[in-house]
Amino acid sequence: MRKTVEIWGILPPPAGGVSIYCKRLSESLLENGKDVTFLNFSKSASSEAYVRNVRCAVLELLRLPFVTERIIHVQFRNPVFLSLLCLSGWKHDIVITLHNRKTELQHGISKLLLQMFFKRVKYVILNDVTFLPILKEKYSLDSEKAVILPAFIPPRADERRGLTPEIEDFVSGHSIILSANASILIRNSWGDVYGMDQLIPMMDFLVNQEKLDVGLVFMLSEIGDEAYWMECLDRIGALGLKENFLISLNSPANGFEVWERSDVFIRPTMTDMEGISVKEALTVGTPVVASSVCKRPDECLLYEPGNVDQLCSQVLSLIREPKRIQYSSQVDAVHEIGRLYEMLELK
C-alpha cells in the first residue's frame, strides 16, 4: 500500500525562495503523476486543488497519531515545531529540506530540540554539501540521512505574467537596471542578512561617483524590522537616490521576470544555502554578482561577504562589459525527490 505524501510549507504570496520552491515542487510532482497534498501554513489561503490550507498548526500535529502512515516533507525549521512533529508523527516518515544555514545559529534548548529531530528524521535534504560537516558536528546527524540536492527548480512557463506597470515604467526609465531581493528586512549579529546595507552605498558609488544612470529594483516580500526599514529609506533619501531605487513590496510580479530584464542580478547575503534567485537569474541569461557565503554556480562573480568595495568593483565590471549567461541546472531535483518518496513508500 502506497503511503500518502504531504508537503508541509508555505505558498506565495509572499513570493520568496521557499514559497516559490514549494509551489514549483508540488506542481511539478503532480505533473509527473505523483499524488501529493500540500499543507499550506501561509497566512494567505490558496484555492489550488492540491492544497489544504492550515488554520491551526497544533491541530495538524494532534491528528498525526490517528491517520494512516504517510511521508511528511517539511520545509521549515522551527525547533519547537519540529520536535513536536517528531513526537506526534512517530509512525510517519519525516523528510526535511533545509533552505538556509540558520540552524547553525541555534544554541541551548533549540539545539537540543533539533538534535532530537535529526535523530528521528529519515532524510535531510541539503543544497550545499559544505553544510553537512556542521550538521554532523553540532547535531550528530548521520551522514547516510543526508541527501545533497539543489533546491532550484526552473521557472515554469505557466508562471509568466509580465511585469507590473510600476516596475515596467521604472525599468524603462533607466539605462542600466540592477535587481536584488529579500524575503524580509532583518539584521542579526552579522548585519543585514539580505544586504540592503551594502546595496545603498553601492548605488551611491554608481550614481553619485560614477555618474551612471542606474536603477535598482529590490523585490521585498515583507518589511520585517520597521525601524530598519525607515532607516534605509532615510539613507536612500539623504543620498539623493530616491529616483534610483524601486523597492517593490510584496509585488505580484515574478522575480525571474524582473531578473530577466536586468543587466545584473545581485545577491549580497550574509548567510545563504543556495539562493534560488541566483540560479533563476542565470537561467534567464542575467549575470550575477553574489557574496561567497556558500557554494555558488561557477558563472557567478563572487565577492567577500560585506565588502562593499569588492561588490562595487564586480558590478561595475559587468556594467562596463555587458554579457548574457548560458546556464542550465545539471540535476533534476523534482525527479530525485520523487525517487526519494518512492524509496520510503517501499519500506
Salt bridges, closest charged atoms under 4 A:
GLU6 OE1 - ARG63 NH2 2.88
GLU6 OE2 - ARG70 NH1 2.69
GLU27 OE2 - LYS23 NZ 2.85
GLU27 OE1 - ARG156 NE 3.60
GLU31 OE2 - ARG156 NH2 3.31
GLU60 OE2 - ARG52 NH1 2.75
GLU60 OE1 - ARG63 NE 2.50
ASP93 OD2 - LYS3 NZ 2.51
ASP93 OD1 - LYS122 NZ 3.96
GLU104 OE2 - ARG101 NE 3.02
ASP128 OD2 - ARG101 NH1 3.23
ASP158 OD2 - ARG156 NH2 3.28
GLU159 OE2 - ARG24 NE 2.88
GLU168 OE2 - ARG261 NH2 2.79
GLU210 OE1 - ARG320 NH2 3.40
ASP213 OD1 - HIS174 ND1 2.98
GLU231 OE2 - ARG187 NH1 3.45
GLU257 OE1 - ARG160 NH1 3.87
GLU260 OE1 - ARG160 NH1 2.98
ASP272 OD2 - ARG267 NE 2.86
ASP272 OD2 - ARG296 NH1 3.07
GLU274 OE2 - LYS279 NZ 2.60
GLU280 OE2 - ARG24 NH2 2.73
GLU336 OE1 - ARG339 NH1 2.98
GLU345 OE1 - ARG2 NH1 2.29
GLU345 OE2 - LYS34 NZ 2.95
